[in-house]
């Protein structure tokens, strides 16, 4: 184990998530607990003046922090809360996030959401996603130590809600086109079923004082707000003045006729007539709503002499209002909650961080300090940046790949800036297409800045004008990684997405490819930007006519010298080609000084804990001006100083 420190140096940005679970959890006036999904759980004890990660004890059996899907809180005992993870169980805290108990996994691991019975903190409901057949609903009567499966079968649960007026009434919403609302009056033993007022309903928001009144978001292309006053049997559309995107709803605890709705890039909205009409609060400006926009809202519970504090989350982190939404103050200090999708370092030595569910692309301006250079991207583009590339000769020329959400599916777009992010232009793509999901990697050719390549599950794209336009060359195969010969822009290597396809090489700029290797394991090596995701690590071997890549022999023997089950990031010291760094899932950070013949464990503490990546993108980068400085990106950015 190495002695070098690992520091969290990611951008002070990121979003709070509360779509299917609770967004902001409160314990008194100043203690707040939130989930940022992949970047973890954050807590403040001073009303947001500063935040710290709060996951002590929250580890799986392999020493990794699990991926948090959401939080739910016991209203009758607010110090008790539960964290739902991605496929690793549910954990409980009894001191409001200072420490967490062990993970408990029901028989169905595909957890979706949780809810605590408002009158009894030991009663917890847990929903799971469908995997081939149906999802399920579970109930615990002992604080999450054990669970019993209830009889409800679900295709896609969108949320569980427990009534504040009746200890035995719960609501479960099933999303997608067959959306339905299930209501139980006996604690989950039996359910009545009602049809949703529109397709794709989300979580039900139950009125805190009126027993049969609830609100529901529904709709896909455009979401609407619906209200029921008969317990879900019928609905009326309300919410005049709301935008198309509806992320979360919250009641004012002092006056439930006052309702707040987080409306994505359009901002925060408030109703003073019980949800019939809404007006946009102007305290959040365009800059604060960059990227994903308003994603969650929460209010502290106060008496009439102390108006509640109003919290809202957007792509740059949380903000707080002390005057009911007239004005907001950013409270981002220590809130490093970005979901990192890619890392690179520009020719001026500045770290570029591409993020999802945040506000785009960040560029370092000092240790742990960043400027947002993605704020001039369209909001729907800045919210989901999946790849970033920097020109080899121009410190202001970058290109990014983004995922765009349209009427039905997700597609990709490429944007380019020649002035360091002050403005972006959308690149022309040689073919229009729609894909259900997109991952991508992008790179400039090191010897020719006019040549740019992008790969993903859309195939291969090439630009010959520095990223202004792209031609789609490769179709019919999904690619996960790319590297270009540092001396010849026509020689490139790409890694296939499936585990047995190996590496493809092109010597004509991507027009044709040949498959290399034959081990059935996917690997990729590049002195300027090597990458490997999933797959296995293969040794760099210099071979005649191939000065950059090679396939090692006896791969399994070399793999046994690394701890972990997946390569999250791979990089080569630019000054010492035989020195490699590998960030391993369930292993940590390792270094080889002999071209992968042997490995030294540099950090198997924090780099191990933060190596969870069930899916999604990660990155590893070495600072070329200071090769002892290594950056790892997954949830936020970790910096390691090689001792």
Secondary structure as a PSIPRED ss2 file (coil, helix, strand):
# PSIPRED VFORMAT (PSIPRED V4.0)

   1 X C   1.000  0.000  0.000
   2 X C   1.000  0.000  0.000
   3 X C   1.000  0.000  0.000
   4 X C   1.000  0.000  0.000
   5 X C   1.000  0.000  0.000
   6 X E   0.000  0.000  1.000
   7 X E   0.000  0.000  1.000
   8 X E   0.000  0.000  1.000
   9 X C   1.000  0.000  0.000
  10 X C   1.000  0.000  0.000
  11 X C   1.000  0.000  0.000
  12 X C   1.000  0.000  0.000
  13 X C   1.000  0.000  0.000
  14 X E   0.000  0.000  1.000
  15 X C   1.000  0.000  0.000
  16 X C   1.000  0.000  0.000
  17 X C   1.000  0.000  0.000
  18 X C   1.000  0.000  0.000
  19 X C   1.000  0.000  0.000
  20 X C   1.000  0.000  0.000
  21 X C   1.000  0.000  0.000
  22 X E   0.000  0.000  1.000
  23 X C   1.000  0.000  0.000
  24 X C   1.000  0.000  0.000
  25 X E   0.000  0.000  1.000
  26 X E   0.000  0.000  1.000
  27 X E   0.000  0.000  1.000
  28 X C   1.000  0.000  0.000
  29 X C   1.000  0.000  0.000
  30 X C   1.000  0.000  0.000
  31 X E   0.000  0.000  1.000
  32 X E   0.000  0.000  1.000
  33 X E   0.000  0.000  1.000
  34 X E   0.000  0.000  1.000
  35 X E   0.000  0.000  1.000
  36 X C   1.000  0.000  0.000
  37 X H   0.000  1.000  0.000
  38 X H   0.000  1.000  0.000
  39 X H   0.000  1.000  0.000
  40 X C   1.000  0.000  0.000
  41 X E   0.000  0.000  1.000
  42 X E   0.000  0.000  1.000
  43 X E   0.000  0.000  1.000
  44 X E   0.000  0.000  1.000
  45 X C   1.000  0.000  0.000
  46 X C   1.000  0.000  0.000
  47 X C   1.000  0.000  0.000
  48 X C   1.000  0.000  0.000
  49 X C   1.000  0.000  0.000
  50 X C   1.000  0.000  0.000
  51 X C   1.000  0.000  0.000
  52 X E   0.000  0.000  1.000
  53 X E   0.000  0.000  1.000
  54 X C   1.000  0.000  0.000
  55 X C   1.000  0.000  0.000
  56 X C   1.000  0.000  0.000
  57 X C   1.000  0.000  0.000
  58 X C   1.000  0.000  0.000
  59 X C   1.000  0.000  0.000
  60 X C   1.000  0.000  0.000
  61 X C   1.000  0.000  0.000
  62 X C   1.000  0.000  0.000
  63 X C   1.000  0.000  0.000
  64 X C   1.000  0.000  0.000
  65 X C   1.000  0.000  0.000
  66 X C   1.000  0.000  0.000
  67 X C   1.000  0.000  0.000
  68 X E   0.000  0.000  1.000
  69 X E   0.000  0.000  1.000
  70 X E   0.000  0.000  1.000
  71 X E   0.000  0.000  1.000
  72 X E   0.000  0.000  1.000
  73 X E   0.000  0.000  1.000
  74 X C   1.000  0.000  0.000
  75 X C   1.000  0.000  0.000
  76 X C   1.000  0.000  0.000
  77 X C   1.000  0.000  0.000
  78 X C   1.000  0.000  0.000
  79 X C   1.000  0.000  0.000
  80 X C   1.000  0.000  0.000
  81 X E   0.000  0.000  1.000
  82 X E   0.000  0.000  1.000
  83 X E   0.000  0.000  1.000
  84 X E   0.000  0.000  1.000
  85 X E   0.000  0.000  1.000
  86 X C   1.000  0.000  0.000
  87 X C   1.000  0.000  0.000
  88 X C   1.000  0.000  0.000
  89 X C   1.000  0.000  0.000
  90 X E   0.000  0.000  1.000
  91 X E   0.000  0.000  1.000
  92 X E   0.000  0.000  1.000
  93 X E   0.000  0.000  1.000
  94 X C   1.000  0.000  0.000
  95 X C   1.000  0.000  0.000
  96 X C   1.000  0.000  0.000
  97 X C   1.000  0.000  0.000
  98 X C   1.000  0.000  0.000
  99 X C   1.000  0.000  0.000
 100 X C   1.000  0.000  0.000
 101 X C   1.000  0.000  0.000
 102 X C   1.000  0.000  0.000
 103 X C   1.000  0.000  0.000
 104 X E   0.000  0.000  1.000
 105 X C   1.000  0.000  0.000
 106 X C   1.000  0.000  0.000
 107 X C   1.000  0.000  0.000
 108 X C   1.000  0.000  0.000
 109 X C   1.000  0.000  0.000
 110 X C   1.000  0.000  0.000
 111 X E   0.000  0.000  1.000
 112 X E   0.000  0.000  1.000
 113 X E   0.000  0.000  1.000
 114 X E   0.000  0.000  1.000
 115 X E   0.000  0.000  1.000
 116 X E   0.000  0.000  1.000
 117 X C   1.000  0.000  0.000
 118 X C   1.000  0.000  0.000
 119 X C   1.000  0.000  0.000
 120 X C   1.000  0.000  0.000
 121 X C   1.000  0.000  0.000
 122 X C   1.000  0.000  0.000
 123 X C   1.000  0.000  0.000
 124 X E   0.000  0.000  1.000
 125 X E   0.000  0.000  1.000
 126 X E   0.000  0.000  1.000
 127 X E   0.000  0.000  1.000
 128 X E   0.000  0.000  1.000
 129 X C   1.000  0.000  0.000
 130 X C   1.000  0.000  0.000
 131 X C   1.000  0.000  0.000
 132 X C   1.000  0.000  0.000
 133 X C   1.000  0.000  0.000
 134 X C   1.000  0.000  0.000
 135 X E   0.000  0.000  1.000
 136 X E   0.000  0.000  1.000
 137 X E   0.000  0.000  1.000
 138 X E   0.000  0.000  1.000
 139 X E   0.000  0.000  1.000
 140 X E   0.000  0.000  1.000
 141 X C   1.000  0.000  0.000
 142 X C   1.000  0.000  0.000
 143 X C   1.000  0.000  0.000
 144 X C   1.000  0.000  0.000
 145 X C   1.000  0.000  0.000
 146 X C   1.000  0.000  0.000
 147 X C   1.000  0.000  0.000
 148 X E   0.000  0.000  1.000
 149 X E   0.000  0.000  1.000
 150 X E   0.000  0.000  1.000
 151 X E   0.000  0.000  1.000
 152 X E   0.000  0.000  1.000
 153 X E   0.000  0.000  1.000
 154 X E   0.000  0.000  1.000
 155 X C   1.000  0.000  0.000
 156 X C   1.000  0.000  0.000
 157 X E   0.000  0.000  1.000
 158 X E   0.000  0.000  1.000
 159 X E   0.000  0.000  1.000
 160 X E   0.000  0.000  1.000
 161 X E   0.000  0.000  1.000
 162 X E   0.000  0.000  1.000
 163 X C   1.000  0.000  0.000
 164 X C   1.000  0.000  0.000
 165 X C   1.000  0.000  0.000
 166 X C   1.000  0.000  0.000
 167 X C   1.000  0.000  0.000
 168 X C   1.000  0.000  0.000
 169 X C   1.000  0.000  0.000
 170 X E   0.000  0.000  1.000
 171 X E   0.000  0.000  1.000
 172 X E   0.000  0.000  1.000
 173 X E   0.000  0.000  1.000
 174 X E   0.000  0.000  1.000
 175 X C   1.000  0.000  0.000
 176 X C   1.000  0.000  0.000
 177 X C   1.000  0.000  0.000
 178 X C   1.000  0.000  0.000
 179 X C   1.000  0.000  0.000
 180 X E   0.000  0.000  1.000
 181 X E   0.000  0.000  1.000
 182 X E   0.000  0.000  1.000
 183 X E   0.000  0.000  1.000
 184 X E   0.000  0.000  1.000
 185 X C   1.000  0.000  0.000
 186 X C   1.000  0.000  0.000
 187 X C   1.000  0.000  0.000
 188 X C   1.000  0.000  0.000
 189 X C   1.000  0.000  0.000
 190 X C   1.000  0.000  0.000
 191 X C   1.000  0.000  0.000
 192 X E   0.000  0.000  1.000
 193 X E   0.000  0.000  1.000
 194 X E   0.000  0.000  1.000
 195 X E   0.000  0.000  1.000
 196 X C   1.000  0.000  0.000
 197 X C   1.000  0.000  0.000
 198 X C   1.000  0.000  0.000
 199 X C   1.000  0.000  0.000
 200 X C   1.000  0.000  0.000
 201 X C   1.000  0.000  0.000
 202 X C   1.000  0.000  0.000
 203 X C   1.000  0.000  0.000
 204 X E   0.000  0.000  1.000
 205 X E   0.000  0.000  1.000
 206 X E   0.000  0.000  1.000
 207 X C   1.000  0.000  0.000
 208 X C   1.000  0.000  0.000
 209 X C   1.000  0.000  0.000
 210 X C   1.000  0.000  0.000
 211 X C   1.000  0.000  0.000
 212 X C   1.000  0.000  0.000
 213 X C   1.000  0.000  0.000
 214 X E   0.000  0.000  1.000
 215 X E   0.000  0.000  1.000
 216 X E   0.000  0.000  1.000
 217 X E   0.000  0.000  1.000
 218 X E   0.000  0.000  1.000
 219 X C   1.000  0.000  0.000
 220 X C   1.000  0.000  0.000
 221 X C   1.000  0.000  0.000
 222 X C   1.000  0.000  0.000
 223 X C   1.000  0.000  0.000
 224 X E   0.000  0.000  1.000
 225 X E   0.000  0.000  1.000
 226 X E   0.000  0.000  1.000
 227 X E   0.000  0.000  1.000
 228 X E   0.000  0.000  1.000
 229 X C   1.000  0.000  0.000
 230 X C   1.000  0.000  0.000
 231 X C   1.000  0.000  0.000
 232 X C   1.000  0.000  0.000
 233 X C   1.000  0.000  0.000
 234 X C   1.000  0.000  0.000
 235 X C   1.000  0.000  0.000
 236 X E   0.000  0.000  1.000
 237 X E   0.000  0.000  1.000
 238 X E   0.000  0.000  1.000
 239 X C   1.000  0.000  0.000
 240 X E   0.000  0.000  1.000
 241 X C   1.000  0.000  0.000
 242 X C   1.000  0.000  0.000
 243 X C   1.000  0.000  0.000
 244 X C   1.000  0.000  0.000
 245 X C   1.000  0.000  0.000
 246 X C   1.000  0.000  0.000
 247 X C   1.000  0.000  0.000
 248 X E   0.000  0.000  1.000
 249 X E   0.000  0.000  1.000
 250 X E   0.000  0.000  1.000
 251 X E   0.000  0.000  1.000
 252 X C   1.000  0.000  0.000
 253 X C   1.000  0.000  0.000
 254 X C   1.000  0.000  0.000
 255 X C   1.000  0.000  0.000
 256 X C   1.000  0.000  0.000
 257 X C   1.000  0.000  0.000
 258 X C   1.000  0.000  0.000
 259 X E   0.000  0.000  1.000
 260 X E   0.000  0.000  1.000
 261 X E   0.000  0.000  1.000
 262 X E   0.000  0.000  1.000
 263 X C   1.000  0.000  0.000
 264 X E   0.000  0.000  1.000
 265 X C   1.000  0.000  0.000
 266 X C   1.000  0.000  0.000
 267 X C   1.000  0.000  0.000
 268 X E   0.000  0.000  1.000
 269 X E   0.000  0.000  1.000
 270 X E   0.000  0.000  1.000
 271 X E   0.000  0.000  1.000
 272 X C   1.000  0.000  0.000
 273 X C   1.000  0.000  0.000
 274 X C   1.000  0.000  0.000
 275 X C   1.000  0.000  0.000
 276 X C   1.000  0.000  0.000
 277 X E   0.000  0.000  1.000
 278 X C   1.000  0.000  0.000
 279 X E   0.000  0.000  1.000
 280 X E   0.000  0.000  1.000
 281 X C   1.000  0.000  0.000
 282 X C   1.000  0.000  0.000
 283 X C   1.000  0.000  0.000
 284 X C   1.000  0.000  0.000
 285 X C   1.000  0.000  0.000
 286 X C   1.000  0.000  0.000
 287 X C   1.000  0.000  0.000
 288 X C   1.000  0.000  0.000
 289 X C   1.000  0.000  0.000
 290 X C   1.000  0.000  0.000
 291 X C   1.000  0.000  0.000
 292 X C   1.000  0.000  0.000
 293 X C   1.000  0.000  0.000
 294 X E   0.000  0.000  1.000
 295 X C   1.000  0.000  0.000
 296 X E   0.000  0.000  1.000
 297 X E   0.000  0.000  1.000
 298 X E   0.000  0.000  1.000
 299 X E   0.000  0.000  1.000
 300 X C   1.000  0.000  0.000
 301 X C   1.000  0.000  0.000
 302 X C   1.000  0.000  0.000
 303 X C   1.000  0.000  0.000
 304 X C   1.000  0.000  0.000
 305 X C   1.000  0.000  0.000
 306 X C   1.000  0.000  0.000
 307 X C   1.000  0.000  0.000
 308 X C   1.000  0.000  0.000
 309 X C   1.000  0.000  0.000
 310 X E   0.000  0.000  1.000
 311 X E   0.000  0.000  1.000
 312 X E   0.000  0.000  1.000
 313 X E   0.000  0.000  1.000
 314 X E   0.000  0.000  1.000
 315 X C   1.000  0.000  0.000
 316 X C   1.000  0.000  0.000
 317 X E   0.000  0.000  1.000
 318 X E   0.000  0.000  1.000
 319 X E   0.000  0.000  1.000
 320 X E   0.000  0.000  1.000
 321 X E   0.000  0.000  1.000
 322 X C   1.000  0.000  0.000
 323 X C   1.000  0.000  0.000
 324 X C   1.000  0.000  0.000
 325 X C   1.000  0.000  0.000
 326 X C   1.000  0.000  0.000
 327 X C   1.000  0.000  0.000
 328 X C   1.000  0.000  0.000
 329 X E   0.000  0.000  1.000
 330 X E   0.000  0.000  1.000
 331 X C   1.000  0.000  0.000
 332 X C   1.000  0.000  0.000
 333 X C   1.000  0.000  0.000
 334 X C   1.000  0.000  0.000
 335 X C   1.000  0.000  0.000
 336 X C   1.000  0.000  0.000
 337 X E   0.000  0.000  1.000
 338 X C   1.000  0.000  0.000
 339 X E   0.000  0.000  1.000
 340 X E   0.000  0.000  1.000
 341 X E   0.000  0.000  1.000
 342 X E   0.000  0.000  1.000
 343 X E   0.000  0.000  1.000
 344 X E   0.000  0.000  1.000
 345 X E   0.000  0.000  1.000
 346 X C   1.000  0.000  0.000
 347 X C   1.000  0.000  0.000
 348 X C   1.000  0.000  0.000
 349 X C   1.000  0.000  0.000
 350 X C   1.000  0.000  0.000
 351 X E   0.000  0.000  1.000
 352 X E   0.000  0.000  1.000
 353 X E   0.000  0.000  1.000
 354 X E   0.000  0.000  1.000
 355 X E   0.000  0.000  1.000
 356 X E   0.000  0.000  1.000
 357 X C   1.000  0.000  0.000
 358 X C   1.000  0.000  0.000
 359 X C   1.000  0.000  0.000
 360 X C   1.000  0.000  0.000
 361 X E   0.000  0.000  1.000
 362 X E   0.000  0.000  1.000
 363 X E   0.000  0.000  1.000
 364 X E   0.000  0.000  1.000
 365 X E   0.000  0.000  1.000
 366 X E   0.000  0.000  1.000
 367 X C   1.000  0.000  0.000
 368 X C   1.000  0.000  0.000
 369 X E   0.000  0.000  1.000
 370 X E   0.000  0.000  1.000
 371 X E   0.000  0.000  1.000
 372 X E   0.000  0.000  1.000
 373 X C   1.000  0.000  0.000
 374 X C   1.000  0.000  0.000
 375 X C   1.000  0.000  0.000
 376 X C   1.000  0.000  0.000
 377 X C   1.000  0.000  0.000
 378 X C   1.000  0.000  0.000
 379 X H   0.000  1.000  0.000
 380 X H   0.000  1.000  0.000
 381 X H   0.000  1.000  0.000
 382 X H   0.000  1.000  0.000
 383 X C   1.000  0.000  0.000
 384 X E   0.000  0.000  1.000
 385 X E   0.000  0.000  1.000
 386 X E   0.000  0.000  1.000
 387 X E   0.000  0.000  1.000
 388 X E   0.000  0.000  1.000
 389 X E   0.000  0.000  1.000
 390 X E   0.000  0.000  1.000
 391 X C   1.000  0.000  0.000
 392 X C   1.000  0.000  0.000
 393 X C   1.000  0.000  0.000
 394 X C   1.000  0.000  0.000
 395 X C   1.000  0.000  0.000
 396 X C   1.000  0.000  0.000
 397 X C   1.000  0.000  0.000
 398 X E   0.000  0.000  1.000
 399 X E   0.000  0.000  1.000
 400 X E   0.000  0.000  1.000
 401 X E   0.000  0.000  1.000
 402 X E   0.000  0.000  1.000
 403 X E   0.000  0.000  1.000
 404 X E   0.000  0.000  1.000
 405 X E   0.000  0.000  1.000
 406 X C   1.000  0.000  0.000
 407 X C   1.000  0.000  0.000
 408 X C   1.000  0.000  0.000
 409 X C   1.000  0.000  0.000
 410 X E   0.000  0.000  1.000
 411 X E   0.000  0.000  1.000
 412 X E   0.000  0.000  1.000
 413 X E   0.000  0.000  1.000
 414 X E   0.000  0.000  1.000
 415 X E   0.000  0.000  1.000
 416 X E   0.000  0.000  1.000
 417 X E   0.000  0.000  1.000
 418 X C   1.000  0.000  0.000
 419 X C   1.000  0.000  0.000
 420 X C   1.000  0.000  0.000
 421 X C   1.000  0.000  0.000
 422 X C   1.000  0.000  0.000
 423 X C   1.000  0.000  0.000
 424 X C   1.000  0.000  0.000
 425 X E   0.000  0.000  1.000
 426 X E   0.000  0.000  1.000
 427 X C   1.000  0.000  0.000
 428 X E   0.000  0.000  1.000
 429 X E   0.000  0.000  1.000
 430 X C   1.000  0.000  0.000
 431 X C   1.000  0.000  0.000
 432 X C   1.000  0.000  0.000
 433 X C   1.000  0.000  0.000
 434 X C   1.000  0.000  0.000
 435 X E   0.000  0.000  1.000
 436 X C   1.000  0.000  0.000
 437 X C   1.000  0.000  0.000
 438 X C   1.000  0.000  0.000
 439 X C   1.000  0.000  0.000
 440 X E   0.000  0.000  1.000
 441 X E   0.000  0.000  1.000
 442 X E   0.000  0.000  1.000
 443 X E   0.000  0.000  1.000
 444 X E   0.000  0.000  1.000
 445 X E   0.000  0.000  1.000
 446 X C   1.000  0.000  0.000
 447 X C   1.000  0.000  0.000
 448 X E   0.000  0.000  1.000
 449 X E   0.000  0.000  1.000
 450 X E   0.000  0.000  1.000
 451 X E   0.000  0.000  1.000
 452 X E   0.000  0.000  1.000
 453 X E   0.000  0.000  1.000
 454 X E   0.000  0.000  1.000
 455 X E   0.000  0.000  1.000
 456 X E   0.000  0.000  1.000
 457 X C   1.000  0.000  0.000
 458 X C   1.000  0.000  0.000
 459 X E   0.000  0.000  1.000
 460 X E   0.000  0.000  1.000
 461 X E   0.000  0.000  1.000
 462 X E   0.000  0.000  1.000
 463 X E   0.000  0.000  1.000
 464 X C   1.000  0.000  0.000
 465 X C   1.000  0.000  0.000
 466 X C   1.000  0.000  0.000
 467 X C   1.000  0.000  0.000
 468 X C   1.000  0.000  0.000
 469 X E   0.000  0.000  1.000
 470 X E   0.000  0.000  1.000
 471 X E   0.000  0.000  1.000
 472 X E   0.000  0.000  1.000
 473 X E   0.000  0.000  1.000
 474 X E   0.000  0.000  1.000
 475 X C   1.000  0.000  0.000
 476 X C   1.000  0.000  0.000
 477 X C   1.000  0.000  0.000
 478 X C   1.000  0.000  0.000
 479 X E   0.000  0.000  1.000
 480 X E   0.000  0.000  1.000
 481 X E   0.000  0.000  1.000
 482 X E   0.000  0.000  1.000
 483 X E   0.000  0.000  1.000
 484 X E   0.000  0.000  1.000
 485 X C   1.000  0.000  0.000
 486 X C   1.000  0.000  0.000
 487 X C   1.000  0.000  0.000
 488 X C   1.000  0.000  0.000
 489 X C   1.000  0.000  0.000
 490 X C   1.000  0.000  0.000
 491 X C   1.000  0.000  0.000
 492 X E   0.000  0.000  1.000
 493 X E   0.000  0.000  1.000
 494 X E   0.000  0.000  1.000
 495 X E   0.000  0.000  1.000
 496 X E   0.000  0.000  1.000
 497 X C   1.000  0.000  0.000
 498 X C   1.000  0.000  0.000
 499 X C   1.000  0.000  0.000
 500 X C   1.000  0.000  0.000
 501 X C   1.000  0.000  0.000
 502 X C   1.000  0.000  0.000
 503 X E   0.000  0.000  1.000
 504 X E   0.000  0.000  1.000
 505 X E   0.000  0.000  1.000
 506 X E   0.000  0.000  1.000
 507 X C   1.000  0.000  0.000
 508 X C   1.000  0.000  0.000
 509 X C   1.000  0.000  0.000
 510 X C   1.000  0.000  0.000
 511 X C   1.000  0.000  0.000
 512 X C   1.000  0.000  0.000
 513 X C   1.000  0.000  0.000
 514 X E   0.000  0.000  1.000
 515 X E   0.000  0.000  1.000
 516 X C   1.000  0.000  0.000
 517 X C   1.000  0.000  0.000
 518 X C   1.000  0.000  0.000
 519 X C   1.000  0.000  0.000
 520 X C   1.000  0.000  0.000
 521 X C   1.000  0.000  0.000
 522 X C   1.000  0.000  0.000
 523 X C   1.000  0.000  0.000
 524 X C   1.000  0.000  0.000
 525 X C   1.000  0.000  0.000
 526 X C   1.000  0.000  0.000
 527 X C   1.000  0.000  0.000
 528 X C   1.000  0.000  0.000
 529 X C   1.000  0.000  0.000
 530 X C   1.000  0.000  0.000
 531 X C   1.000  0.000  0.000
 532 X C   1.000  0.000  0.000
 533 X C   1.000  0.000  0.000
 534 X E   0.000  0.000  1.000
 535 X C   1.000  0.000  0.000
 536 X C   1.000  0.000  0.000
 537 X C   1.000  0.000  0.000
 538 X C   1.000  0.000  0.000
 539 X C   1.000  0.000  0.000
 540 X C   1.000  0.000  0.000
 541 X C   1.000  0.000  0.000
 542 X C   1.000  0.000  0.000
 543 X E   0.000  0.000  1.000
 544 X C   1.000  0.000  0.000
 545 X C   1.000  0.000  0.000
 546 X E   0.000  0.000  1.000
 547 X C   1.000  0.000  0.000
 548 X C   1.000  0.000  0.000
 549 X C   1.000  0.000  0.000
 550 X C   1.000  0.000  0.000
 551 X C   1.000  0.000  0.000
 552 X C   1.000  0.000  0.000
 553 X C   1.000  0.000  0.000
 554 X C   1.000  0.000  0.000
 555 X H   0.000  1.000  0.000
 556 X H   0.000  1.000  0.000
 557 X H   0.000  1.000  0.000
 558 X H   0.000  1.000  0.000
 559 X H   0.000  1.000  0.000
 560 X C   1.000  0.000  0.000
 561 X C   1.000  0.000  0.000
 562 X C   1.000  0.000  0.000
 563 X C   1.000  0.000  0.000
 564 X C   1.000  0.000  0.000
 565 X C   1.000  0.000  0.000
 566 X E   0.000  0.000  1.000
 567 X E   0.000  0.000  1.000
 568 X E   0.000  0.000  1.000
 569 X E   0.000  0.000  1.000
 570 X E   0.000  0.000  1.000
 571 X E   0.000  0.000  1.000
 572 X E   0.000  0.000  1.000
 573 X C   1.000  0.000  0.000
 574 X C   1.000  0.000  0.000
 575 X C   1.000  0.000  0.000
 576 X C   1.000  0.000  0.000
 577 X C   1.000  0.000  0.000
 578 X C   1.000  0.000  0.000
 579 X C   1.000  0.000  0.000
 580 X E   0.000  0.000  1.000
 581 X E   0.000  0.000  1.000
 582 X E   0.000  0.000  1.000
 583 X E   0.000  0.000  1.000
 584 X E   0.000  0.000  1.000
 585 X E   0.000  0.000  1.000
 586 X C   1.000  0.000  0.000
 587 X C   1.000  0.000  0.000
 588 X E   0.000  0.000  1.000
 589 X E   0.000  0.000  1.000
 590 X E   0.000  0.000  1.000
 591 X E   0.000  0.000  1.000
 592 X E   0.000  0.000  1.000
 593 X C   1.000  0.000  0.000
 594 X C   1.000  0.000  0.000
 595 X C   1.000  0.000  0.000
 596 X C   1.000  0.000  0.000
 597 X C   1.000  0.000  0.000
 598 X C   1.000  0.000  0.000
 599 X C   1.000  0.000  0.000
 600 X E   0.000  0.000  1.000
 601 X E   0.000  0.000  1.000
 602 X E   0.000  0.000  1.000
 603 X E   0.000  0.000  1.000
 604 X C   1.000  0.000  0.000
 605 X C   1.000  0.000  0.000
 606 X H   0.000  1.000  0.000
 607 X H   0.000  1.000  0.000
 608 X H   0.000  1.000  0.000
 609 X H   0.000  1.000  0.000
 610 X C   1.000  0.000  0.000
 611 X C   1.000  0.000  0.000
 612 X C   1.000  0.000  0.000
 613 X C   1.000  0.000  0.000
 614 X C   1.000  0.000  0.000
 615 X C   1.000  0.000  0.000
 616 X C   1.000  0.000  0.000
 617 X C   1.000  0.000  0.000
 618 X C   1.000  0.000  0.000
 619 X E   0.000  0.000  1.000
 620 X E   0.000  0.000  1.000
 621 X E   0.000  0.000  1.000
 622 X E   0.000  0.000  1.000
 623 X C   1.000  0.000  0.000
 624 X C   1.000  0.000  0.000
 625 X C   1.000  0.000  0.000
 626 X C   1.000  0.000  0.000
 627 X C   1.000  0.000  0.000
 628 X C   1.000  0.000  0.000
 629 X E   0.000  0.000  1.000
 630 X E   0.000  0.000  1.000
 631 X E   0.000  0.000  1.000
 632 X E   0.000  0.000  1.000
 633 X E   0.000  0.000  1.000
 634 X C   1.000  0.000  0.000
 635 X E   0.000  0.000  1.000
 636 X C   1.000  0.000  0.000
 637 X E   0.000  0.000  1.000
 638 X E   0.000  0.000  1.000
 639 X E   0.000  0.000  1.000
 640 X E   0.000  0.000  1.000
 641 X E   0.000  0.000  1.000
 642 X C   1.000  0.000  0.000
 643 X C   1.000  0.000  0.000
